[in-house]
């Protein structure tokens, strides 16, 4: 089953998708925040349809100690909104996953590729989404044998 991973940010939404076997996550797109949540969610709904995904995974940025800070609460609330939208329209469930340090991991990988800061800023969100989605895919595969 193909999965779509989302790294929800205040300015951008990083998007990654898995292969149809649910083994490998690939960064695909960055959706710019427009200040219009229904419009942003429509854009995400279009991606769910385009990629024919069976599940959407939203990264939640828990604090390092595992607690839920303001950003994590905001992303969790948006995940609930997305679940309502995608569930009602498409029957696609939304799950959440711990995304601690995914942006740091993505930044490090992009730095190692010698991308300059402006180039990194354009892609870091979708790379972070891919890092988070890959961790979710790996954890799911381990738990399902």
N, C-alpha and C positions, 0 to 999 in steps of 0.2 A: 504494500500500500504506500502510495506517495504521500509525503508530509510536507507541509509548508511551515517554515520557521519564521517568526517575527521578533525583531529586536526593536521594541517600541521606544522611541526617544521623544524628546520634547520638540525637536526640529525636524527629525527624519525618522523613517521606519525602515530598518534593514530587513530585506526579504531573502530567504534562502529556500531551496526546494530539494527534496531527496529524489533519488532515482526511484523507479517504480517498485523496486524490490525493498526499498527502505533501508539501504545500506550506506549510501554516500550522500552527504549534503553538499550542495553547491550554491555559492552566492549568486543571486540573479538580478537584484534590483534594489534601488533605494526610492521609497515613496516620500516626497517632501510633505511635511505637515503644512496644511493650508489654513489652520484655525477653524476648520469646518469638519467636525468629527464624522457626521453622517456621510459627507463626501469622501473623506479618507477611508471610511469603512466600505463604501461602494467600490473604491479602487481596489481594496483588499479582496472584496467579494469577487471582483472581476478576475483577480489573479488566482483565486481558489478554483474558479470555473476553468480558466485558461489552462492551468496545470493539472486539472482533474485530481485534486488532492482528496484524501479521505480523512485527514485530521490536520488541524492547525495547532502549532505549538508556540506559545507566547512565553518569552523569557521574562522572568521576574528577578529584578536586581536586589536580592536579599543583602543585608549587611554581612560583613565578614564573620560576625558572630552568629549569623543565622536569623537575626531579628528582622522585623519588617519595618523599614523606614518609610518616609513619605513617598519616595519614588516607587518603592515596591508596592505600596498600597494603591497608588495611582495606576500602575501598570496592571495590577490584579483587577481593579475595578474596570479598566478598559477591556481586559480579557473577558470579563463577565458580559460586558456589552457586546463584544464580538461574538461570543457564544450565542447570545440571543439572536443576533442578526444572522449569523451563518447557520445556526441550527434551524431557525424558522424558515429561511429561504432555501437552504441547500441540504439540510440534514447532516452538516459537517460539524463534528464536535471540536471544541477548543480546549486544549490542555495547557497547563502552565508547567514551566520547568525552571529550576534554579540556574540563573545565568551569571552567577558571581564570576568576575574576572574575565568574561568572554571578550569585552572590549579591550582589556589589557592584553590578552592573548592575541587578538586580531591586530592591534597596534604593533605589537612586537614582531609578528610575522610580516607585516607590511614594511616595517622599518628594515628588517633583514633583507627585504627585496629592493632596498634602496629607493623606495618611493618617497618623493618629497612631500612635505606637509600638506600642500593643497591637493595633491593627488590622493593622499591617504584619507583626507577628510571626505572625499567623494565616495570612497568605497568601504571605509571602516565599518559602517553600520551593517552592510550586507555580509561582510566577512564575519562580523560578530554574530550575526544571525546564523551563519553556516556553522560556526564553532559551537554555538548553543544547540542547534539542531543535530549536529553530529553526536554531541554528548547524549542527547535524548535518544537518538537511534541506537547508540551503543548500549546505553543502560537498558533500553527496551529489549534489545536482542539478548543481552545477558540474563534478564529476568524471565524471558520466554524460552530460553534454551536454544 
